[in-house]
Amino acid sequence: MKHLIAQTKRKVNGIIWTLVSTGIVLLFLGVLIVWYDFVLRLIVGLVIIVIAYVFFYGAYKINALKKDIEKFLKL
């Protein structure tokens, strides 16, 4: 049971760090949008790509966590 909890903590921490780093990138892009009008289209496109990446990465991590739980519980 300790092994499962340790793996779960590690995977959740990975998701947390990914969301924090993505938030920092989005904050930086937001500042660029406010101050530089000519970069607006590029920034909007990058934001959409970053959000799509977060969804795909989150789905991957949740699926990996599900597989670890199933493996541990032998379902």
Secondary structure, DSSP 8 states (H G I E B T S, - for coil): -HHHHHHHHHHHHHHHHHHHHHHHHHHHHHHHHHH-GGGHHHHHHHHHHHHHHHHHHHHHHHHHHHHHHHHHHT-
